[in-house]
Amino acid sequence: MKARVTVMLKEGVLDPQGEAVRHALGALGFDGVEGVRQGKVIELDLAEGTTEERVREMCERLLANTVIESYRIES
Amino acid sequence: MKARVTVMLKEGVLDPQGEAVRHALGALGFDGVEGVRQGKVIELDLAEGTTEERVREMCERLLANTVIESYRIES
């Protein structure tokens, strides 16, 4: 089975990577880019029967820094 | 309007970041993790009326390295 975890910086946490992308898009002439947030996506190929609870545990322990990041799991 | 771009390394391109995560999950005792691919997700806050074609152009010119990465746009 597959699971996809998306990890984003929480609202209010400064995102310099996103800011750099926003700035670069402007410099390339793309107008109207009002905000950019960059995060990561982790695609997991898991043994059958792995529960979402188990994936949540992976997020809490390794994949996300829950002090500054939020995560979302899709199966 | 919002658009979300997901950028992943193409199949067959070595993903050392994903491998590192897979290894770390194993070391933490998470069994059954058969594969991990890590990519990035870019959330764009765009002026109303920005076309998907325009977002595609942003991907081609900046957000993805299309030699080794594939991208997907969701609005």
Backbone of each chain as ProteinMPNN parsed JSONL, in Angstrom:
{"seq_chain_A": "MKARVTVMLKEGVLDPQGEAVRHALGALGFDGVEGVRQGKVIELDLAEGTTEERVREMCERLLANTVIESYRIES", "coords_chain_A": {"N_chain_A": [[0.825, -1.201, 0.0], [0.251, 2.331, -0.433], [1.203, 5.444, 0.987], [0.844, 8.925, 1.375], [2.552, 11.616, 2.634], [2.242, 14.93, 3.487], [4.13, 17.649, 4.369], [4.093, 20.74, 5.838], [5.275, 24.025, 6.682], [3.967, 25.526, 9.622], [1.28, 27.92, 9.702], [2.292, 31.256, 10.052], [4.873, 30.667, 10.654], [7.965, 31.621, 9.484], [8.845, 31.294, 6.074], [11.441, 30.943, 4.365], [12.287, 29.637, 2.043], [10.006, 29.484, 0.468], [9.581, 32.22, 0.165], [11.83, 32.884, -1.343], [11.239, 31.564, -3.709], [8.952, 32.952, -4.476], [10.022, 35.469, -4.925], [11.801, 34.907, -7.007], [10.036, 34.095, -9.02], [8.734, 36.501, -9.503], [10.897, 37.971, -10.499], [11.268, 36.672, -12.864], [9.222, 37.605, -14.292], [6.658, 36.75, -13.756], [3.718, 37.902, -12.854], [1.461, 38.71, -10.154], [1.801, 36.763, -8.266], [1.05, 36.094, -5.171], [1.691, 34.865, -2.817], [3.838, 32.303, -1.568], [4.285, 29.068, -0.381], [6.485, 26.613, 0.642], [6.761, 23.148, 0.93], [7.277, 19.708, 1.93], [6.85, 16.522, 0.366], [6.257, 13.203, 1.085], [6.403, 10.078, -0.179], [5.328, 6.997, 0.706], [5.984, 3.592, 0.445], [4.41, 0.951, 1.611], [4.204, -2.045, 3.634], [1.449, -4.267, 3.173], [-1.411, -3.685, 5.152], [-0.386, -1.923, 6.964], [-1.218, 0.456, 9.325], [-2.979, 3.637, 9.406], [-2.53, 4.885, 11.751], [0.006, 4.007, 12.377], [1.489, 5.274, 10.425], [1.051, 7.862, 11.196], [2.501, 7.865, 13.539], [5.077, 7.625, 12.47], [5.282, 10.128, 11.324], [5.182, 11.803, 13.576], [7.459, 11.031, 14.918], [9.601, 11.2, 13.124], [9.161, 12.311, 10.453], [8.005, 14.862, 10.456], [8.64, 18.002, 12.026], [7.001, 18.737, 14.628], [6.806, 21.01, 16.107], [7.094, 23.224, 14.494], [6.016, 22.455, 12.125], [3.223, 21.227, 10.224], [1.406, 18.26, 9.37], [-0.067, 16.127, 6.854], [-1.832, 13.228, 6.108], [-2.375, 11.097, 3.395], [-3.956, 8.298, 2.035]], "CA_chain_A": [[0.0, 0.0, 0.0], [0.974, 3.603, -0.518], [0.694, 6.563, 1.773], [1.531, 10.165, 1.036], [2.581, 12.557, 3.754], [2.612, 16.289, 3.095], [4.598, 18.4, 5.54], [4.212, 22.181, 5.549], [5.492, 24.887, 7.835], [2.713, 26.055, 10.15], [0.954, 29.338, 9.492], [2.98, 32.147, 10.966], [6.306, 30.351, 10.67], [8.614, 32.216, 8.32], [9.202, 30.278, 5.086], [12.384, 31.618, 3.474], [12.332, 28.949, 0.752], [8.838, 29.966, -0.273], [9.837, 33.629, -0.171], [12.817, 32.903, -2.429], [10.534, 31.171, -4.931], [8.073, 34.062, -4.841], [10.875, 36.522, -5.462], [12.337, 34.462, -8.299], [8.944, 34.132, -10.001], [8.567, 37.904, -9.858], [12.039, 38.381, -11.318], [11.087, 36.065, -14.184], [8.115, 38.271, -14.969], [5.346, 36.206, -13.413], [3.025, 38.816, -11.949], [0.278, 38.194, -9.472], [2.096, 35.696, -7.309], [0.856, 36.822, -3.92], [2.342, 34.164, -1.723], [4.324, 30.954, -1.883], [4.746, 28.272, 0.759], [7.072, 25.375, 0.136], [6.833, 22.059, 1.895], [7.778, 18.478, 1.335], [5.915, 15.416, 0.243], [6.976, 11.94, 1.257], [5.576, 8.962, -0.635], [5.776, 5.778, 1.386], [5.518, 2.316, -0.069], [4.355, 0.234, 2.887], [3.668, -3.406, 3.649], [-0.012, -4.32, 3.32], [-1.908, -3.765, 6.523], [0.135, -0.849, 7.811], [-2.348, 1.336, 9.67], [-2.722, 5.077, 9.346], [-1.984, 5.207, 13.06], [1.447, 3.745, 12.281], [2.056, 6.354, 9.605], [1.023, 9.052, 12.059], [3.641, 7.719, 14.451], [6.281, 7.963, 11.685], [5.295, 11.591, 11.18], [5.483, 12.426, 14.863], [8.805, 10.716, 15.382], [10.681, 11.492, 12.18], [8.938, 13.022, 9.187], [7.688, 16.272, 10.67], [9.004, 18.651, 13.277], [5.653, 19.236, 14.925], [6.852, 22.336, 16.735], [6.937, 24.268, 13.463], [5.429, 21.911, 10.891], [2.018, 20.404, 10.306], [1.455, 17.225, 8.329], [-1.338, 15.557, 6.411], [-1.614, 11.878, 5.561], [-3.368, 10.579, 2.445], [-3.638, 6.895, 1.696]], "C_chain_A": [[0.863, 1.258, 0.0], [0.37, 4.593, 0.473], [1.499, 7.791, 1.362], [1.414, 11.12, 2.207], [3.019, 13.917, 3.215], [2.95, 17.074, 4.348], [4.787, 19.86, 5.136], [4.588, 22.909, 6.834], [4.147, 25.421, 8.307], [2.535, 27.514, 9.75], [1.737, 30.171, 10.502], [4.458, 31.848, 11.111], [6.902, 30.865, 9.368], [9.086, 31.108, 7.375], [10.158, 30.901, 4.061], [12.481, 30.963, 2.094], [11.176, 29.42, -0.137], [9.024, 31.405, -0.719], [10.801, 33.744, -1.341], [12.152, 32.545, -3.754], [9.653, 32.328, -5.41], [8.878, 35.182, -5.512], [11.386, 36.151, -6.853], [11.253, 34.475, -9.374], [8.697, 35.568, -10.46], [9.668, 38.377, -10.795], [11.941, 37.811, -12.729], [9.891, 36.664, -14.931], [6.746, 37.677, -14.699], [4.69, 37.134, -12.391], [1.904, 38.088, -11.221], [0.538, 36.999, -8.579], [2.1, 36.329, -5.925], [1.518, 36.146, -2.725], [2.768, 32.778, -2.16], [4.741, 30.291, -0.575], [5.32, 26.991, 0.178], [7.158, 24.338, 1.248], [7.389, 20.817, 1.238], [6.69, 17.411, 1.299], [6.728, 14.12, 0.286], [6.033, 10.813, 0.857], [6.152, 7.679, -0.064], [5.157, 4.564, 0.722], [5.588, 1.345, 1.119], [3.823, -1.186, 2.72], [2.151, -3.345, 3.835], [-0.391, -4.381, 4.792], [-1.318, -2.731, 7.461], [-0.998, 0.145, 8.077], [-1.965, 2.803, 9.533], [-2.123, 5.543, 10.674], [-0.457, 5.048, 13.063], [2.142, 4.858, 11.481], [2.103, 7.65, 10.415], [2.208, 9.047, 13.029], [4.964, 8.062, 13.735], [6.413, 9.474, 11.546], [5.758, 12.247, 12.474], [6.94, 12.213, 15.26], [9.905, 11.136, 14.42], [10.317, 12.497, 11.081], [8.649, 14.502, 9.36], [8.271, 16.748, 11.993], [7.737, 19.379, 13.731], [5.634, 20.549, 15.704], [6.547, 23.408, 15.682], [6.235, 23.762, 12.205], [4.128, 21.163, 11.186], [2.103, 19.359, 9.189], [0.067, 16.704, 8.03], [-1.032, 14.213, 5.758], [-2.741, 11.555, 4.588], [-2.979, 9.158, 2.093], [-4.067, 6.587, 0.263]], "O_chain_A": [[2.034, 1.24, 0.38], [-0.829, 4.566, 0.75], [2.685, 7.697, 1.044], [0.321, 11.394, 2.703], [4.055, 14.026, 2.56], [2.147, 17.153, 5.278], [5.541, 20.172, 4.214], [4.259, 22.463, 7.933], [3.282, 25.734, 7.49], [3.5, 28.235, 9.496], [1.823, 29.813, 11.677], [5.216, 32.669, 11.627], [6.398, 30.573, 8.284], [9.655, 30.109, 7.815], [9.718, 31.34, 2.999], [12.726, 31.641, 1.097], [11.351, 29.71, -1.32], [8.67, 31.768, -1.841], [10.626, 34.585, -2.222], [12.453, 33.137, -4.79], [9.615, 32.64, -6.601], [8.466, 35.753, -6.522], [11.399, 36.982, -7.761], [11.526, 34.831, -10.52], [8.479, 35.824, -11.644], [9.409, 39.092, -11.763], [12.466, 38.395, -13.677], [9.591, 36.273, -16.059], [5.769, 38.059, -15.343], [5.061, 37.146, -11.217], [1.467, 37.009, -11.62], [-0.393, 36.301, -8.179], [3.049, 37.02, -5.555], [1.86, 36.801, -1.74], [2.136, 32.159, -3.016], [5.459, 30.88, 0.234], [4.704, 26.361, -0.682], [7.581, 24.637, 2.365], [7.911, 20.868, 0.124], [5.751, 17.413, 2.096], [7.747, 13.978, -0.391], [4.989, 10.618, 1.48], [7.304, 7.324, -0.316], [3.952, 4.52, 0.472], [6.67, 0.969, 1.569], [3.084, -1.482, 1.781], [1.635, -2.491, 4.555], [0.261, -5.07, 5.577], [-1.702, -2.662, 8.629], [-1.651, 0.614, 7.145], [-0.787, 3.161, 9.543], [-1.315, 6.472, 10.714], [0.267, 5.842, 13.665], [3.234, 5.308, 11.828], [3.056, 8.424, 10.331], [2.825, 10.079, 13.295], [5.846, 8.699, 14.31], [7.509, 10.027, 11.638], [6.613, 13.132, 12.467], [7.572, 13.086, 15.854], [11.028, 11.403, 14.848], [11.078, 13.426, 10.811], [9.01, 15.31, 8.504], [8.378, 15.984, 12.953], [7.443, 20.485, 13.28], [4.572, 21.128, 15.932], [5.833, 24.374, 15.952], [5.897, 24.55, 11.321], [3.96, 20.557, 12.244], [2.792, 19.561, 8.189], [-0.851, 16.823, 8.841], [-0.101, 14.085, 4.963], [-3.918, 11.719, 4.911], [-1.804, 8.858, 1.879], [-3.886, 5.464, -0.208]]}, "seq_chain_B": "MKARVTVMLKEGVLDPQGEAVRHALGALGFDGVEGVRQGKVIELDLAEGTTEERVREMCERLLANTVIESYRIES", "coords_chain_B": {"N_chain_B": [[-6.714, 32.947, -6.055], [-5.737, 29.54, -5.515], [-2.975, 27.379, -6.163], [-1.514, 24.198, -6.311], [1.599, 22.748, -6.568], [3.217, 19.764, -7.143], [6.323, 18.337, -6.979], [8.29, 15.736, -8.047], [11.077, 13.491, -8.06], [11.851, 11.855, -11.099], [10.851, 8.508, -11.968], [13.334, 6.075, -11.56], [15.353, 7.853, -11.208], [17.833, 8.327, -8.882], [17.101, 8.712, -5.444], [18.382, 10.062, -2.918], [17.596, 11.374, -0.578], [15.075, 10.302, -0.01], [15.903, 7.666, 0.385], [17.441, 7.975, 2.668], [15.469, 8.625, 4.512], [13.986, 6.259, 4.494], [15.839, 4.501, 5.557], [16.22, 5.631, 8.078], [13.671, 5.329, 9.179], [13.56, 2.57, 9.376], [15.61, 2.183, 11.245], [14.406, 3.268, 13.441], [12.655, 1.357, 14.076], [10.409, 0.949, 12.54], [8.932, -1.324, 10.694], [8.522, -2.836, 7.44], [8.581, -0.775, 5.649], [8.831, -0.237, 2.445], [9.682, 1.368, 0.413], [10.682, 4.741, -0.183], [9.994, 7.917, -1.424], [10.995, 11.192, -1.79], [9.71, 14.402, -2.279], [8.893, 17.761, -3.35], [6.48, 20.219, -2.38], [4.717, 22.932, -3.58], [2.899, 25.617, -2.677], [0.938, 27.927, -4.19], [-0.222, 31.192, -4.055], [-2.273, 32.898, -5.956], [-3.065, 35.631, -8.203], [-6.474, 36.239, -9.034], [-7.76, 34.587, -11.864], [-5.432, 33.689, -12.977], [-4.089, 31.444, -15.227], [-3.995, 27.839, -15.651], [-2.167, 27.176, -17.527], [-0.309, 29.182, -17.246], [0.727, 28.585, -14.756], [1.872, 26.184, -15.388], [3.927, 27.081, -16.976], [5.472, 28.391, -15.068], [6.373, 26.168, -13.687], [7.91, 24.861, -15.63], [9.897, 26.734, -16.074], [10.996, 27.396, -13.597], [10.155, 25.983, -11.194], [10.427, 23.196, -11.38], [12.975, 20.889, -12.282], [12.997, 19.726, -15.226], [14.45, 17.779, -16.446], [15.115, 15.807, -14.639], [12.99, 15.747, -12.924], [9.475, 15.351, -12.352], [6.318, 17.013, -12.544], [3.21, 17.971, -11.007], [0.149, 19.622, -11.262], [-2.289, 20.975, -9.174], [-5.383, 22.573, -8.794]], "CA_chain_B": [[-6.834, 31.501, -6.252], [-4.599, 28.75, -5.036], [-2.554, 26.231, -6.966], [-0.521, 23.396, -5.605], [2.481, 22.033, -7.489], [3.996, 18.711, -6.506], [7.485, 18.01, -7.81], [8.941, 14.499, -7.598], [12.095, 12.954, -8.963], [11.287, 10.855, -12.007], [11.162, 7.088, -11.747], [14.65, 5.696, -12.064], [16.359, 8.802, -10.713], [18.184, 8.004, -7.5], [16.548, 9.674, -4.492], [19.117, 9.824, -1.676], [16.816, 11.879, 0.555], [14.089, 9.258, 0.277], [16.629, 6.515, 0.927], [17.829, 8.315, 4.047], [14.258, 8.518, 5.336], [13.66, 4.834, 4.604], [16.817, 3.928, 6.469], [15.954, 6.156, 9.423], [12.441, 4.698, 9.678], [13.95, 1.211, 9.776], [16.4, 2.28, 12.472], [13.477, 3.595, 14.534], [11.827, 0.186, 14.357], [9.235, 0.857, 11.666], [9.155, -2.371, 9.695], [7.583, -2.871, 6.317], [8.687, 0.391, 4.768], [9.494, -0.847, 1.289], [10.297, 2.39, -0.423], [10.322, 6.123, 0.152], [10.418, 8.948, -2.372], [10.696, 12.508, -1.226], [9.623, 15.49, -3.249], [8.492, 19.023, -2.727], [5.166, 20.737, -2.729], [4.767, 24.393, -3.596], [1.547, 26.176, -2.676], [0.982, 29.269, -4.766], [-1.386, 32.051, -3.868], [-2.17, 33.623, -7.227], [-4.122, 36.579, -8.545], [-7.621, 35.634, -9.714], [-7.683, 34.564, -13.329], [-4.194, 33.078, -13.46], [-4.454, 30.185, -15.896], [-3.145, 26.677, -15.375], [-1.082, 27.279, -18.506], [0.679, 30.089, -16.643], [1.37, 27.826, -13.675], [2.724, 25.204, -16.074], [5.11, 27.829, -17.41], [6.294, 28.58, -13.853], [7.008, 24.874, -13.404], [8.929, 24.584, -16.64], [10.994, 27.692, -16.021], [11.628, 27.559, -12.287], [9.834, 25.133, -10.044], [10.902, 21.826, -11.565], [14.041, 20.603, -13.247], [12.255, 18.688, -15.959], [15.345, 16.686, -16.874], [15.081, 14.728, -13.641], [11.804, 15.832, -12.07], [8.152, 15.52, -12.956], [5.484, 17.853, -11.679], [1.761, 17.834, -11.134], [-0.507, 20.854, -10.815], [-3.685, 20.863, -8.724], [-5.912, 23.908, -8.484]], "C_chain_B": [[-5.566, 30.798, -5.788], [-4.242, 27.697, -6.086], [-1.5, 25.496, -6.165], [0.282, 22.619, -6.642], [3.266, 20.995, -6.689], [5.109, 18.291, -7.459], [8.169, 16.772, -7.232], [10.063, 14.15, -8.574], [11.443, 11.908, -9.847], [11.668, 9.444, -11.566], [12.557, 6.811, -12.294], [15.748, 6.666, -11.663], [16.585, 8.496, -9.234], [17.7, 9.113, -6.56], [17.215, 9.461, -3.127], [18.371, 10.307, -0.438], [15.776, 10.841, 0.974], [14.74, 8.037, 0.9], [17.022, 6.748, 2.385], [16.633, 8.186, 4.984], [13.91, 7.05, 5.553], [14.572, 4.163, 5.637], [16.526, 4.351, 7.909], [14.692, 5.531, 10.016], [12.74, 3.277, 10.148], [14.699, 1.22, 11.102], [15.522, 2.595, 13.681], [12.522, 2.439, 14.832], [10.557, 0.098, 13.53], [9.529, -0.169, 10.571], [8.187, -2.181, 8.529], [7.568, -1.615, 5.475], [9.509, -0.039, 3.561], [10.165, 0.172, 0.377], [9.823, 3.761, 0.001], [10.837, 7.031, -0.965], [10.054, 10.287, -1.749], [10.699, 13.571, -2.313], [9.237, 16.768, -2.554], [7.114, 19.438, -3.212], [5.225, 22.254, -2.579], [3.332, 24.907, -3.695], [1.624, 27.624, -3.107], [-0.333, 29.984, -4.511], [-1.34, 33.039, -5.029], [-3.321, 34.599, -7.41], [-5.238, 35.827, -9.264], [-7.4, 35.654, -11.23], [-6.372, 34.016, -13.868], [-4.529, 31.7, -14.032], [-3.519, 29.057, -15.483], [-1.952, 26.675, -16.33], [0.063, 28.125, -17.94], [1.439, 29.365, -15.523], [2.322, 26.783, -14.288], [4.044, 25.853, -16.514], [6.061, 28.069, -16.217], [7.049, 27.29, -13.524], [8.174, 24.637, -14.35], [10.148, 25.478, -16.478], [11.696, 27.747, -14.679], [11.401, 26.408, -11.311], [10.36, 23.703, -10.171], [12.084, 21.801, -12.515], [13.539, 19.415, -14.062], [13.153, 17.596, -16.55], [15.204, 15.501, -15.916], [13.809, 14.723, -12.791], [10.523, 15.913, -12.901], [7.318, 16.364, -12.001], [4.005, 17.622, -11.979], [1.132, 19.098, -10.563], [-1.926, 20.521, -10.368], [-4.175, 22.263, -8.384], [-6.926, 23.83, -7.341]], "O_chain_B": [[-4.491, 31.388, -5.689], [-5.109, 27.196, -6.802], [-0.704, 26.096, -5.442], [-0.281, 21.922, -7.487], [3.897, 21.318, -5.682], [4.854, 17.934, -8.609], [8.577, 16.764, -6.071], [9.999, 14.477, -9.759], [10.578, 11.158, -9.394], [12.672, 9.231, -10.886], [12.906, 7.273, -13.38], [16.933, 6.347, -11.763], [15.641, 8.42, -8.448], [17.868, 10.299, -6.844], [16.672, 8.757, -2.276], [18.499, 9.715, 0.634], [15.618, 10.544, 2.158], [14.197, 7.44, 1.83], [16.946, 5.846, 3.219], [16.763, 7.701, 6.108], [13.576, 6.645, 6.666], [14.127, 3.372, 6.469], [16.578, 3.539, 8.832], [14.643, 5.237, 11.211], [12.239, 2.834, 11.182], [14.46, 0.382, 11.971], [15.855, 2.231, 14.809], [11.685, 2.532, 15.73], [9.709, -0.753, 13.798], [10.288, 0.102, 9.64], [7.187, -1.47, 8.626], [6.654, -1.405, 4.678], [10.729, -0.187, 3.645], [11.11, -0.151, -0.343], [8.704, 3.924, 0.485], [11.986, 6.913, -1.391], [8.945, 10.479, -1.249], [11.595, 13.617, -3.156], [9.249, 16.855, -1.326], [6.66, 19.059, -4.292], [5.719, 22.78, -1.582], [2.641, 24.658, -4.683], [2.288, 28.444, -2.472], [-1.412, 29.434, -4.73], [-0.473, 33.91, -5.077], [-4.403, 34.422, -6.851], [-4.975, 34.888, -10.015], [-6.909, 36.637, -11.785], [-6.208, 33.887, -15.082], [-5.183, 30.891, -13.373], [-2.4, 29.292, -15.026], [-0.862, 26.225, -15.976], [1.239, 27.818, -18.133], [2.651, 29.527, -15.378], [3.416, 26.54, -13.779], [5.116, 25.251, -16.433], [7.281, 27.964, -16.346], [8.215, 27.323, -13.133], [9.272, 24.266, -13.935], [11.281, 25.055, -16.709], [12.872, 28.105, -14.615], [12.34, 25.921, -10.682], [10.7, 23.076, -9.168], [12.169, 22.607, -13.442], [13.642, 18.261, -13.644], [12.66, 16.606, -17.09], [15.176, 14.345, -16.338], [13.583, 13.79, -12.021], [10.504, 16.469, -13.999], [7.587, 16.416, -10.8], [3.624, 17.149, -13.049], [1.539, 19.582, -9.507], [-2.675, 19.865, -11.092], [-3.459, 23.045, -7.758], [-7.481, 24.852, -6.937]]}, "name": "protein", "num_of_chains": 2, "seq": "MKARVTVMLKEGVLDPQGEAVRHALGALGFDGVEGVRQGKVIELDLAEGTTEERVREMCERLLANTVIESYRIESMKARVTVMLKEGVLDPQGEAVRHALGALGFDGVEGVRQGKVIELDLAEGTTEERVREMCERLLANTVIESYRIES"}
